[in-house]
Amino acid sequence: MPLPAVVPHGFPMAFCQPGALEMPARDPTEFRPSQRDGTASRTVIGLLVVVALAAAGWWWYSTQRQAAPPVAAPTPARTPQPDGTPAPDSPVATGPQFPINAPADSPPPADPDARIAQTLVALLGQPGVASFLQMDGFARRFVATVDNLPREQASVRMWPVQPTPQRFSPEPGNAERYAQFVAFVDKVDTARAVAAYVQLYPLFQQAYEDLGYPNKYFNDRLVAVIDHLLQAPEPTAPPALKLTEVKGEYAAAQPWTRYEFVDPKLEALSAGQKM
């Protein structure tokens, strides 16, 4: 099913908002493609950070949305019973809104990173995993990045992807920096990605609870984040950028990491909606 074009061309590697992001120590550090692309696979992957898991997340999002019952009308005020006692409230739904049919409960793996790496290598291949993903603490990186996208900043130090080669340029040719990753993305099998997401979901849920949400369900958060990202405005032309003004005696050591949108409305968007 075609998806709306909501992310820039080459964005899958991105999470690249202009503005005051905390940048990694090494150069290059900037991921900011300049054009938009309408293909479904790139849109999905761009939304959720990692090729396979992003596609799986969108699959769950769309199928659960279709299966969810329509939203009920607001409940009217309770009508008193003949004896004057208010009628009892209707039961309120609790628990996950978009549950994942994860594997039956089993002891957590002794090495979660190794389990995730094994699953992703089987899905994406060793060269792709080694070239494009940050595998140390992958589950923690993944859930933290998803959780941060609706916020003002999404620290690149937590991204589960490797920095894009070379230095960012605001020129159209900058999109070429993402060519290898885009080719890698286009080869991903969505059905197998769904299976990988389901298989690894208990590790993502645990990482989300460890992040400080012991009573929350990660897949519900992921769906809410997708809803938020899909509300991002789409400029009719490539948005203008400018270097962030740094007031002080010394110039920035890496000024190319400090671009921001000229349009204040775009600059005021969340980290995820700027992408």
PyRosetta script that sets phi, psi and omega in degrees:
from pyrosetta import init, pose_from_sequence

init()
pose = pose_from_sequence("MPLPAVVPHGFPMAFCQPGALEMPARDPTEFRPSQRDGTASRTVIGLLVVVALAAAGWWWYSTQRQAAPPVAAPTPARTPQPDGTPAPDSPVATGPQFPINAPADSPPPADPDARIAQTLVALLGQPGVASFLQMDGFARRFVATVDNLPREQASVRMWPVQPTPQRFSPEPGNAERYAQFVAFVDKVDTARAVAAYVQLYPLFQQAYEDLGYPNKYFNDRLVAVIDHLLQAPEPTAPPALKLTEVKGEYAAAQPWTRYEFVDPKLEALSAGQKM")
pose.set_psi(1, 122.9)
pose.set_omega(1, -178.7)
pose.set_phi(2, -60.2)
pose.set_psi(2, 142.6)
pose.set_omega(2, 178.8)
pose.set_phi(3, -111.8)
pose.set_psi(3, 156.4)
pose.set_omega(3, -179.9)
pose.set_phi(4, -66.6)
pose.set_psi(4, 149.8)
pose.set_omega(4, 178.4)
pose.set_phi(5, -81.5)
pose.set_psi(5, 100.1)
pose.set_omega(5, -174.6)
pose.set_phi(6, -119.1)
pose.set_psi(6, 2.2)
pose.set_omega(6, -178.3)
pose.set_phi(7, -133.3)
pose.set_psi(7, 157.9)
pose.set_omega(7, -179.4)
pose.set_phi(8, -69.8)
pose.set_psi(8, 159.4)
pose.set_omega(8, 176.2)
pose.set_phi(9, -59.5)
pose.set_psi(9, 134.1)
pose.set_omega(9, 179.2)
pose.set_phi(10, 79.6)
pose.set_psi(10, 2.0)
pose.set_omega(10, -174.0)
pose.set_phi(11, -60.7)
pose.set_psi(11, -25.1)
pose.set_omega(11, -175.7)
pose.set_phi(12, -46.7)
pose.set_psi(12, -34.9)
pose.set_omega(12, -179.2)
pose.set_phi(13, -84.4)
pose.set_psi(13, -3.1)
pose.set_omega(13, -161.4)
pose.set_phi(14, -79.5)
pose.set_psi(14, -100.6)
pose.set_omega(14, -157.9)
pose.set_phi(15, 55.6)
pose.set_psi(15, 70.1)
pose.set_omega(15, -157.6)
pose.set_phi(16, -131.9)
pose.set_psi(16, 33.3)
pose.set_omega(16, -171.8)
pose.set_phi(17, -56.8)
pose.set_psi(17, 141.3)
pose.set_omega(17, 166.0)
pose.set_phi(18, -68.5)
pose.set_psi(18, 155.7)
pose.set_omega(18, 176.7)
pose.set_phi(19, 120.1)
pose.set_psi(19, -168.1)
pose.set_omega(19, -170.4)
pose.set_phi(20, -85.0)
pose.set_psi(20, 70.5)
pose.set_omega(20, 173.1)
pose.set_phi(21, -88.2)
pose.set_psi(21, 147.5)
pose.set_omega(21, 172.0)
pose.set_phi(22, -74.9)
pose.set_psi(22, 121.6)
pose.set_omega(22, -172.7)
pose.set_phi(23, -101.3)
pose.set_psi(23, 150.0)
pose.set_omega(23, 175.9)
pose.set_phi(24, -61.4)
pose.set_psi(24, 159.7)
pose.set_omega(24, -176.4)
pose.set_phi(25, -68.1)
pose.set_psi(25, -34.3)
pose.set_omega(25, -174.4)
pose.set_phi(26, -86.6)
pose.set_psi(26, 156.6)
pose.set_omega(26, 179.3)
pose.set_phi(27, -108.4)
pose.set_psi(27, 132.3)
pose.set_omega(27, 9.4)
pose.set_phi(28, -87.5)
pose.set_psi(28, 160.2)
pose.set_omega(28, -177.3)
pose.set_phi(29, -133.0)
pose.set_psi(29, -3.5)
pose.set_omega(29, -169.4)
pose.set_phi(30, -102.2)
pose.set_psi(30, 133.9)
pose.set_omega(30, 175.8)
pose.set_phi(31, -124.6)
pose.set_psi(31, 98.4)
pose.set_omega(31, -176.2)
pose.set_phi(32, -146.2)
pose.set_psi(32, 78.9)
pose.set_omega(32, 178.9)
pose.set_phi(33, -61.4)
pose.set_psi(33, 161.4)
pose.set_omega(33, -170.1)
pose.set_phi(34, -110.6)
pose.set_psi(34, -10.7)
pose.set_omega(34, -176.2)
pose.set_phi(35, -131.1)
pose.set_psi(35, 162.3)
pose.set_omega(35, -179.9)
pose.set_phi(36, -100.2)
pose.set_psi(36, 156.0)
pose.set_omega(36, -179.1)
pose.set_phi(37, -138.7)
pose.set_psi(37, 141.7)
pose.set_omega(37, -173.2)
pose.set_phi(38, -102.9)
pose.set_psi(38, 7.2)
pose.set_omega(38, -177.3)
pose.set_phi(39, -72.1)
pose.set_psi(39, 144.5)
pose.set_omega(39, -174.8)
pose.set_phi(40, -63.4)
pose.set_psi(40, -45.3)
pose.set_omega(40, -174.7)
pose.set_phi(41, -62.4)
pose.set_psi(41, -41.0)
pose.set_omega(41, -178.7)
pose.set_phi(42, -70.3)
pose.set_psi(42, -35.8)
pose.set_omega(42, 177.9)
pose.set_phi(43, -62.5)
pose.set_psi(43, -48.8)
pose.set_omega(43, -178.6)
pose.set_phi(44, -60.5)
pose.set_psi(44, -48.6)
pose.set_omega(44, -176.2)
pose.set_phi(45, -65.1)
pose.set_psi(45, -40.2)
pose.set_omega(45, 177.6)
pose.set_phi(46, -59.8)
pose.set_psi(46, -38.4)
pose.set_omega(46, -178.4)
pose.set_phi(47, -64.6)
pose.set_psi(47, -37.4)
pose.set_omega(47, -168.0)
pose.set_phi(48, -119.1)
pose.set_psi(48, 19.1)
pose.set_omega(48, 168.8)
pose.set_phi(49, 83.1)
pose.set_psi(49, -54.1)
pose.set_omega(49, -171.2)
pose.set_phi(50, -117.7)
pose.set_psi(50, 134.7)
pose.set_omega(50, -174.2)
pose.set_phi(51, -42.2)
pose.set_psi(51, -69.8)
pose.set_omega(51, -171.1)
pose.set_phi(52, -66.3)
pose.set_psi(52, -47.5)
pose.set_omega(52, -175.4)
pose.set_phi(53, -69.8)
pose.set_psi(53, -30.8)
pose.set_omega(53, 176.6)
pose.set_phi(54, -64.0)
pose.set_psi(54, -48.2)
pose.set_omega(54, 179.2)
pose.set_phi(55, -59.9)
pose.set_psi(55, -41.9)
pose.set_omega(55, 178.7)
pose.set_phi(56, -63.1)
pose.set_psi(56, -42.6)
pose.set_omega(56, 179.2)
pose.set_phi(57, -61.1)
pose.set_psi(57, -43.4)
pose.set_omega(57, 177.7)
pose.set_phi(58, -64.3)
pose.set_psi(58, -39.5)
pose.set_omega(58, 180.0)
pose.set_phi(59, -59.1)
pose.set_psi(59, -47.1)
pose.set_omega(59, 179.0)
pose.set_phi(60, -64.4)
pose.set_psi(60, -39.4)
pose.set_omega(60, 179.6)
pose.set_phi(61, -59.0)
pose.set_psi(61, -50.9)
pose.set_omega(61, -174.8)
pose.set_phi(62, -69.0)
pose.set_psi(62, -42.2)
pose.set_omega(62, -178.4)
pose.set_phi(63, -69.8)
pose.set_psi(63, -39.1)
pose.set_omega(63, 179.4)
pose.set_phi(64, -69.7)
pose.set_psi(64, -34.6)
pose.set_omega(64, 176.8)
pose.set_phi(65, -63.0)
pose.set_psi(65, -41.6)
pose.set_omega(65, -179.3)
pose.set_phi(66, -67.9)
pose.set_psi(66, -34.3)
pose.set_omega(66, -176.6)
pose.set_phi(67, -83.7)
pose.set_psi(67, -18.4)
pose.set_omega(67, -175.9)
pose.set_phi(68, -67.0)
pose.set_psi(68, 141.0)
pose.set_omega(68, 178.2)
pose.set_phi(69, -68.8)
pose.set_psi(69, 155.7)
pose.set_omega(69, 179.0)
pose.set_phi(70, -62.2)
pose.set_psi(70, 151.0)
pose.set_omega(70, -179.5)
pose.set_phi(71, -68.8)
pose.set_psi(71, 130.3)
pose.set_omega(71, -178.4)
pose.set_phi(72, -73.9)
pose.set_psi(72, 153.6)
pose.set_omega(72, 176.7)
pose.set_phi(73, -67.4)
pose.set_psi(73, 156.4)
pose.set_omega(73, 178.9)
pose.set_phi(74, -54.6)
pose.set_psi(74, 139.1)
pose.set_omega(74, -179.1)
pose.set_phi(75, -73.4)
pose.set_psi(75, 125.6)
pose.set_omega(75, 179.2)
pose.set_phi(76, -67.9)
pose.set_psi(76, 165.9)
pose.set_omega(76, 178.9)
pose.set_phi(77, -58.6)
pose.set_psi(77, 146.7)
pose.set_omega(77, -178.8)
pose.set_phi(78, -64.3)
pose.set_psi(78, 136.7)
pose.set_omega(78, 179.7)
pose.set_phi(79, -91.0)
pose.set_psi(79, 126.1)
pose.set_omega(79, -179.9)
pose.set_phi(80, -61.6)
pose.set_psi(80, 144.3)
pose.set_omega(80, 173.8)
pose.set_phi(81, -73.9)
pose.set_psi(81, 166.6)
pose.set_omega(81, 179.8)
pose.set_phi(82, -52.8)
pose.set_psi(82, -31.8)
pose.set_omega(82, -178.8)
pose.set_phi(83, -85.4)
pose.set_psi(83, 5.1)
pose.set_omega(83, 178.8)
pose.set_phi(84, 91.5)
pose.set_psi(84, -4.4)
pose.set_omega(84, 179.6)
pose.set_phi(85, -82.4)
pose.set_psi(85, 129.0)
pose.set_omega(85, 178.9)
pose.set_phi(86, -59.7)
pose.set_psi(86, 145.6)
pose.set_omega(86, 177.1)
pose.set_phi(87, -65.8)
pose.set_psi(87, 147.4)
pose.set_omega(87, -179.2)
pose.set_phi(88, -65.4)
pose.set_psi(88, 148.7)
pose.set_omega(88, 177.0)
pose.set_phi(89, -66.5)
pose.set_psi(89, 151.1)
pose.set_omega(89, 172.9)
pose.set_phi(90, -71.7)
pose.set_psi(90, 147.1)
pose.set_omega(90, 179.6)
pose.set_phi(91, -62.1)
pose.set_psi(91, 141.4)
pose.set_omega(91, 179.5)
pose.set_phi(92, -96.6)
pose.set_psi(92, 132.4)
pose.set_omega(92, -179.7)
pose.set_phi(93, -65.5)
pose.set_psi(93, 136.0)
pose.set_omega(93, 177.8)
pose.set_phi(94, -127.4)
pose.set_psi(94, 171.1)
pose.set_omega(94, 178.9)
pose.set_phi(95, 89.1)
pose.set_psi(95, -179.6)
pose.set_omega(95, -177.9)
pose.set_phi(96, -58.9)
pose.set_psi(96, 139.1)
pose.set_omega(96, 177.0)
pose.set_phi(97, -85.1)
pose.set_psi(97, -28.0)
pose.set_omega(97, -179.7)
pose.set_phi(98, -132.0)
pose.set_psi(98, 72.1)
pose.set_omega(98, -174.6)
pose.set_phi(99, -68.5)
pose.set_psi(99, 148.3)
pose.set_omega(99, 175.8)
pose.set_phi(100, -103.6)
pose.set_psi(100, 130.5)
pose.set_omega(100, 177.1)
pose.set_phi(101, -80.8)
pose.set_psi(101, 69.6)
pose.set_omega(101, -178.1)
pose.set_phi(102, -72.5)
pose.set_psi(102, 164.2)
pose.set_omega(102, 178.3)
pose.set_phi(103, -56.3)
pose.set_psi(103, 155.5)
pose.set_omega(103, 179.2)
pose.set_phi(104, -56.2)
pose.set_psi(104, 152.8)
pose.set_omega(104, -178.6)
pose.set_phi(105, -52.3)
pose.set_psi(105, 133.3)
pose.set_omega(105, 177.9)
pose.set_phi(106, -149.1)
pose.set_psi(106, 158.8)
pose.set_omega(106, 179.9)
pose.set_phi(107, -57.2)
pose.set_psi(107, 138.0)
pose.set_omega(107, 178.2)
pose.set_phi(108, -62.4)
pose.set_psi(108, 148.4)
pose.set_omega(108, -179.4)
pose.set_phi(109, -64.8)
pose.set_psi(109, 148.7)
pose.set_omega(109, 178.6)
pose.set_phi(110, -63.0)
pose.set_psi(110, -32.4)
pose.set_omega(110, -179.8)
pose.set_phi(111, -129.2)
pose.set_psi(111, 90.1)
pose.set_omega(111, -178.6)
pose.set_phi(112, -57.6)
pose.set_psi(112, -39.1)
pose.set_omega(112, 179.9)
pose.set_phi(113, -60.4)
pose.set_psi(113, -40.1)
pose.set_omega(113, 179.8)
pose.set_phi(114, -66.5)
pose.set_psi(114, -39.8)
pose.set_omega(114, 178.3)
pose.set_phi(115, -63.3)
pose.set_psi(115, -44.4)
pose.set_omega(115, 179.5)
pose.set_phi(116, -64.8)
pose.set_psi(116, -43.8)
pose.set_omega(116, -180.0)
pose.set_phi(117, -61.0)
pose.set_psi(117, -42.5)
pose.set_omega(117, 179.3)
pose.set_phi(118, -60.7)
pose.set_psi(118, -43.1)
pose.set_omega(118, -179.2)
pose.set_phi(119, -67.3)
pose.set_psi(119, -43.5)
pose.set_omega(119, -177.6)
pose.set_phi(120, -72.3)
pose.set_psi(120, -34.2)
pose.set_omega(120, 175.9)
pose.set_phi(121, -64.7)
pose.set_psi(121, -40.5)
pose.set_omega(121, 177.7)
pose.set_phi(122, -63.1)
pose.set_psi(122, -33.2)
pose.set_omega(122, -179.1)
pose.set_phi(123, -83.0)
pose.set_psi(123, -44.6)
pose.set_omega(123, -168.5)
pose.set_phi(124, -108.9)
pose.set_psi(124, -15.6)
pose.set_omega(124, -176.8)
pose.set_phi(125, 91.4)
pose.set_psi(125, 146.7)
pose.set_omega(125, -178.2)
pose.set_phi(126, -60.2)
pose.set_psi(126, -45.2)
pose.set_omega(126, -179.2)
pose.set_phi(127, -60.0)
pose.set_psi(127, -41.6)
pose.set_omega(127, -179.6)
pose.set_phi(128, -66.1)
pose.set_psi(128, -44.3)
pose.set_omega(128, 178.8)
pose.set_phi(129, -61.8)
pose.set_psi(129, -45.5)
pose.set_omega(129, -178.6)
pose.set_phi(130, -65.9)
pose.set_psi(130, -34.4)
pose.set_omega(130, -174.8)
pose.set_phi(131, -82.2)
pose.set_psi(131, -33.2)
pose.set_omega(131, -167.1)
pose.set_phi(132, -118.5)
pose.set_psi(132, -17.2)
pose.set_omega(132, -173.6)
pose.set_phi(133, -113.0)
pose.set_psi(133, 149.2)
pose.set_omega(133, 172.6)
pose.set_phi(134, -96.8)
pose.set_psi(134, 106.1)
pose.set_omega(134, -170.7)
pose.set_phi(135, -90.4)
pose.set_psi(135, -14.5)
pose.set_omega(135, 178.6)
pose.set_phi(136, -74.1)
pose.set_psi(136, 120.5)
pose.set_omega(136, -177.3)
pose.set_phi(137, 61.1)
pose.set_psi(137, 40.8)
pose.set_omega(137, -172.5)
pose.set_phi(138, -59.6)
pose.set_psi(138, -45.9)
pose.set_omega(138, -178.1)
pose.set_phi(139, -60.7)
pose.set_psi(139, -43.3)
pose.set_omega(139, 179.0)
pose.set_phi(140, -63.6)
pose.set_psi(140, -43.2)
pose.set_omega(140, 178.3)
pose.set_phi(141, -61.5)
pose.set_psi(141, -44.4)
pose.set_omega(141, -176.1)
pose.set_phi(142, -62.9)
pose.set_psi(142, -52.1)
pose.set_omega(142, -176.0)
pose.set_phi(143, -69.6)
pose.set_psi(143, -35.3)
pose.set_omega(143, 179.2)
pose.set_phi(144, -65.8)
pose.set_psi(144, -40.6)
pose.set_omega(144, 179.6)
pose.set_phi(145, -66.6)
pose.set_psi(145, -46.4)
pose.set_omega(145, 177.5)
pose.set_phi(146, -58.1)
pose.set_psi(146, -45.5)
pose.set_omega(146, -177.6)
pose.set_phi(147, -64.1)
pose.set_psi(147, -31.2)
pose.set_omega(147, -176.2)
pose.set_phi(148, -84.1)
pose.set_psi(148, -16.0)
pose.set_omega(148, -173.3)
pose.set_phi(149, -58.0)
pose.set_psi(149, -37.6)
pose.set_omega(149, 178.4)
pose.set_phi(150, -78.2)
pose.set_psi(150, -1.4)
pose.set_omega(150, -177.1)
pose.set_phi(151, -92.7)
pose.set_psi(151, 178.2)
pose.set_omega(151, -178.1)
pose.set_phi(152, -66.5)
pose.set_psi(152, -37.1)
pose.set_omega(152, -178.8)
pose.set_phi(153, -132.8)
pose.set_psi(153, 148.0)
pose.set_omega(153, 173.4)
pose.set_phi(154, -130.1)
pose.set_psi(154, 94.9)
pose.set_omega(154, -171.5)
pose.set_phi(155, -55.4)
pose.set_psi(155, 127.0)
pose.set_omega(155, -179.6)
pose.set_phi(156, -67.1)
pose.set_psi(156, -17.7)
pose.set_omega(156, 178.5)
pose.set_phi(157, -66.6)
pose.set_psi(157, -16.4)
pose.set_omega(157, 179.8)
pose.set_phi(158, -102.7)
pose.set_psi(158, -2.7)
pose.set_omega(158, -178.8)
pose.set_phi(159, -62.7)
pose.set_psi(159, 144.2)
pose.set_omega(159, 177.7)
pose.set_phi(160, -90.5)
pose.set_psi(160, 18.0)
pose.set_omega(160, 179.0)
pose.set_phi(161, -123.5)
pose.set_psi(161, 156.1)
pose.set_omega(161, 179.2)
pose.set_phi(162, -78.4)
pose.set_psi(162, 151.6)
pose.set_omega(162, 175.3)
pose.set_phi(163, -60.5)
pose.set_psi(163, 148.5)
pose.set_omega(163, 177.6)
pose.set_phi(164, -74.5)
pose.set_psi(164, 140.7)
pose.set_omega(164, 179.3)
pose.set_phi(165, -61.3)
pose.set_psi(165, 153.5)
pose.set_omega(165, 175.5)
pose.set_phi(166, 69.0)
pose.set_psi(166, 176.3)
pose.set_omega(166, -174.5)
pose.set_phi(167, -94.4)
pose.set_psi(167, 143.9)
pose.set_omega(167, 177.7)
pose.set_phi(168, -62.4)
pose.set_psi(168, 142.4)
pose.set_omega(168, 173.6)
pose.set_phi(169, -134.3)
pose.set_psi(169, 139.3)
pose.set_omega(169, 178.1)
pose.set_phi(170, -75.1)
pose.set_psi(170, 0.0)
pose.set_omega(170, -179.7)
pose.set_phi(171, -79.3)
pose.set_psi(171, 155.8)
pose.set_omega(171, -179.1)
pose.set_phi(172, -55.4)
pose.set_psi(172, -32.2)
pose.set_omega(172, -179.2)
pose.set_phi(173, -63.7)
pose.set_psi(173, -10.5)
pose.set_omega(173, 178.9)
pose.set_phi(174, -59.4)
pose.set_psi(174, -27.8)
pose.set_omega(174, -178.2)
pose.set_phi(175, -61.2)
pose.set_psi(175, -24.2)
pose.set_omega(175, -179.4)
pose.set_phi(176, -64.2)
pose.set_psi(176, -21.7)
pose.set_omega(176, 179.4)
pose.set_phi(177, -63.5)
pose.set_psi(177, -21.5)
pose.set_omega(177, -174.9)
pose.set_phi(178, -101.9)
pose.set_psi(178, 4.9)
pose.set_omega(178, -172.8)
pose.set_phi(179, -59.3)
pose.set_psi(179, -44.9)
pose.set_omega(179, -177.5)
pose.set_phi(180, -65.0)
pose.set_psi(180, -40.4)
pose.set_omega(180, -179.8)
pose.set_phi(181, -69.2)
pose.set_psi(181, -39.0)
pose.set_omega(181, 178.6)
pose.set_phi(182, -61.5)
pose.set_psi(182, -42.1)
pose.set_omega(182, 177.3)
pose.set_phi(183, -62.4)
pose.set_psi(183, -39.2)
pose.set_omega(183, 177.2)
pose.set_phi(184, -62.6)
pose.set_psi(184, -43.5)
pose.set_omega(184, -179.9)
pose.set_phi(185, -61.8)
pose.set_psi(185, -43.2)
pose.set_omega(185, -174.0)
pose.set_phi(186, -64.5)
pose.set_psi(186, -17.2)
pose.set_omega(186, -177.9)
pose.set_phi(187, -91.1)
pose.set_psi(187, -4.5)
pose.set_omega(187, -174.8)
pose.set_phi(188, -72.6)
pose.set_psi(188, 133.8)
pose.set_omega(188, 176.9)
pose.set_phi(189, -86.6)
pose.set_psi(189, 115.3)
pose.set_omega(189, -174.4)
pose.set_phi(190, -63.3)
pose.set_psi(190, -41.2)
pose.set_omega(190, -179.0)
pose.set_phi(191, -61.6)
pose.set_psi(191, -42.3)
pose.set_omega(191, 177.9)
pose.set_phi(192, -69.2)
pose.set_psi(192, -32.5)
pose.set_omega(192, 177.0)
pose.set_phi(193, -64.8)
pose.set_psi(193, -39.3)
pose.set_omega(193, 176.3)
pose.set_phi(194, -59.6)
pose.set_psi(194, -46.3)
pose.set_omega(194, 179.9)
pose.set_phi(195, -61.1)
pose.set_psi(195, -38.6)
pose.set_omega(195, 179.5)
pose.set_phi(196, -66.4)
pose.set_psi(196, -42.2)
pose.set_omega(196, 178.9)
pose.set_phi(197, -61.0)
pose.set_psi(197, -45.3)
pose.set_omega(197, 179.4)
pose.set_phi(198, -63.4)
pose.set_psi(198, -43.7)
pose.set_omega(198, -178.7)
pose.set_phi(199, -61.7)
pose.set_psi(199, -39.2)
pose.set_omega(199, -175.5)
pose.set_phi(200, -91.9)
pose.set_psi(200, -4.3)
pose.set_omega(200, -172.9)
pose.set_phi(201, -55.8)
pose.set_psi(201, -42.0)
pose.set_omega(201, 179.2)
pose.set_phi(202, -55.5)
pose.set_psi(202, -34.5)
pose.set_omega(202, 178.5)
pose.set_phi(203, -71.0)
pose.set_psi(203, -36.8)
pose.set_omega(203, 176.5)
pose.set_phi(204, -66.9)
pose.set_psi(204, -41.1)
pose.set_omega(204, 179.5)
pose.set_phi(205, -62.7)
pose.set_psi(205, -43.1)
pose.set_omega(205, 178.9)
pose.set_phi(206, -64.3)
pose.set_psi(206, -41.5)
pose.set_omega(206, 178.5)
pose.set_phi(207, -63.1)
pose.set_psi(207, -36.6)
pose.set_omega(207, 179.3)
pose.set_phi(208, -67.5)
pose.set_psi(208, -41.3)
pose.set_omega(208, 176.8)
pose.set_phi(209, -64.7)
pose.set_psi(209, -40.6)
pose.set_omega(209, 178.2)
pose.set_phi(210, -65.1)
pose.set_psi(210, -24.0)
pose.set_omega(210, 179.0)
pose.set_phi(211, -71.8)
pose.set_psi(211, -14.9)
pose.set_omega(211, 178.6)
pose.set_phi(212, 122.0)
pose.set_psi(212, 19.9)
pose.set_omega(212, 180.0)
pose.set_phi(213, -126.4)
pose.set_psi(213, 67.3)
pose.set_omega(213, -173.9)
pose.set_phi(214, -65.7)
pose.set_psi(214, -23.2)
pose.set_omega(214, -177.6)
pose.set_phi(215, -113.5)
pose.set_psi(215, 19.8)
pose.set_omega(215, -178.7)
pose.set_phi(216, -113.4)
pose.set_psi(216, 159.0)
pose.set_omega(216, -177.1)
pose.set_phi(217, -112.0)
pose.set_psi(217, 120.0)
pose.set_omega(217, -172.5)
pose.set_phi(218, -61.0)
pose.set_psi(218, -40.3)
pose.set_omega(218, -177.4)
pose.set_phi(219, -64.8)
pose.set_psi(219, -31.1)
pose.set_omega(219, 173.9)
pose.set_phi(220, -64.1)
pose.set_psi(220, -41.7)
pose.set_omega(220, 178.6)
pose.set_phi(221, -64.1)
pose.set_psi(221, -41.7)
pose.set_omega(221, 179.7)
pose.set_phi(222, -60.4)
pose.set_psi(222, -43.4)
pose.set_omega(222, 178.8)
pose.set_phi(223, -63.3)
pose.set_psi(223, -42.2)
pose.set_omega(223, 178.9)
pose.set_phi(224, -63.2)
pose.set_psi(224, -37.7)
pose.set_omega(224, 178.9)
pose.set_phi(225, -66.3)
pose.set_psi(225, -41.4)
pose.set_omega(225, 177.3)
pose.set_phi(226, -60.6)
pose.set_psi(226, -45.4)
pose.set_omega(226, 177.1)
pose.set_phi(227, -54.3)
pose.set_psi(227, -44.9)
pose.set_omega(227, -179.3)
pose.set_phi(228, -63.2)
pose.set_psi(228, -45.6)
pose.set_omega(228, -177.7)
pose.set_phi(229, -65.1)
pose.set_psi(229, -36.0)
pose.set_omega(229, -179.1)
pose.set_phi(230, -70.0)
pose.set_psi(230, -11.6)
pose.set_omega(230, 176.6)
pose.set_phi(231, -88.8)
pose.set_psi(231, -0.2)
pose.set_omega(231, -178.4)
pose.set_phi(232, -65.8)
pose.set_psi(232, 136.4)
pose.set_omega(232, 176.4)
pose.set_phi(233, -68.9)
pose.set_psi(233, 148.5)
pose.set_omega(233, 178.4)
pose.set_phi(234, -111.8)
pose.set_psi(234, 108.9)
pose.set_omega(234, 179.8)
pose.set_phi(235, -60.2)
pose.set_psi(235, 146.7)
pose.set_omega(235, 178.8)
pose.set_phi(236, -78.1)
pose.set_psi(236, -14.1)
pose.set_omega(236, 178.2)
pose.set_phi(237, -141.6)
pose.set_psi(237, 158.6)
pose.set_omega(237, 177.6)
pose.set_phi(238, -53.7)
pose.set_psi(238, 125.1)
pose.set_omega(238, -176.7)
pose.set_phi(239, -68.6)
pose.set_psi(239, 145.0)
pose.set_omega(239, 178.6)
pose.set_phi(240, -74.8)
pose.set_psi(240, 143.2)
pose.set_omega(240, 178.6)
pose.set_phi(241, -118.4)
pose.set_psi(241, 158.5)
pose.set_omega(241, 173.5)
pose.set_phi(242, -145.8)
pose.set_psi(242, 157.0)
pose.set_omega(242, 175.4)
pose.set_phi(243, -74.8)
pose.set_psi(243, 135.7)
pose.set_omega(243, 177.0)
pose.set_phi(244, -63.3)
pose.set_psi(244, 131.8)
pose.set_omega(244, 178.5)
pose.set_phi(245, -71.8)
pose.set_psi(245, 125.8)
pose.set_omega(245, 177.5)
pose.set_phi(246, -111.6)
pose.set_psi(246, 110.3)
pose.set_omega(246, -178.5)
pose.set_phi(247, -86.8)
pose.set_psi(247, 122.8)
pose.set_omega(247, -179.1)
pose.set_phi(248, 162.9)
pose.set_psi(248, 174.9)
pose.set_omega(248, -176.5)
pose.set_phi(249, -74.5)
pose.set_psi(249, -29.0)
pose.set_omega(249, -173.5)
pose.set_phi(250, -111.9)
pose.set_psi(250, 140.4)
pose.set_omega(250, 177.9)
pose.set_phi(251, -74.9)
pose.set_psi(251, 155.1)
pose.set_omega(251, 178.3)
pose.set_phi(252, -63.9)
pose.set_psi(252, 139.6)
pose.set_omega(252, -179.2)
pose.set_phi(253, -69.7)
pose.set_psi(253, -30.3)
pose.set_omega(253, -179.9)
pose.set_phi(254, -130.3)
pose.set_psi(254, 72.8)
pose.set_omega(254, -174.7)
pose.set_phi(255, -62.2)
pose.set_psi(255, -24.3)
pose.set_omega(255, -178.7)
pose.set_phi(256, -68.6)
pose.set_psi(256, -10.0)
pose.set_omega(256, 177.6)
pose.set_phi(257, -90.8)
pose.set_psi(257, 4.8)
pose.set_omega(257, -171.6)
pose.set_phi(258, -119.3)
pose.set_psi(258, 30.3)
pose.set_omega(258, 177.8)
pose.set_phi(259, -73.4)
pose.set_psi(259, 150.4)
pose.set_omega(259, 173.3)
pose.set_phi(260, -144.2)
pose.set_psi(260, 165.0)
pose.set_omega(260, 179.0)
pose.set_phi(261, -73.5)
pose.set_psi(261, 142.3)
pose.set_omega(261, 174.7)
pose.set_phi(262, -70.9)
pose.set_psi(262, -40.4)
pose.set_omega(262, 179.9)
pose.set_phi(263, -69.2)
pose.set_psi(263, 116.9)
pose.set_omega(263, -177.5)
pose.set_phi(264, -62.9)
pose.set_psi(264, -27.7)
pose.set_omega(264, 178.3)
pose.set_phi(265, -67.5)
pose.set_psi(265, -39.6)
pose.set_omega(265, 176.8)
pose.set_phi(266, -69.6)
pose.set_psi(266, -40.2)
pose.set_omega(266, -178.6)
pose.set_phi(267, -65.8)
pose.set_psi(267, -25.3)
pose.set_omega(267, -178.9)
pose.set_phi(268, -83.3)
pose.set_psi(268, -5.1)
pose.set_omega(268, 179.9)
pose.set_phi(269, -68.4)
pose.set_psi(269, 165.5)
pose.set_omega(269, 176.4)
pose.set_phi(270, -67.9)
pose.set_psi(270, 167.6)
pose.set_omega(270, 178.6)
pose.set_phi(271, -55.7)
pose.set_psi(271, -45.2)
pose.set_omega(271, -178.1)
pose.set_phi(272, -69.5)
pose.set_psi(272, -39.1)
pose.set_omega(272, -177.9)
pose.set_phi(273, -72.9)
pose.set_psi(273, -17.6)
pose.set_omega(273, 176.6)
pose.set_phi(274, -76.2)
pose.set_psi(274, -13.4)
pose.set_omega(274, -172.4)
pose.set_phi(275, -76.6)
pose.dump_pdb("model.pdb")
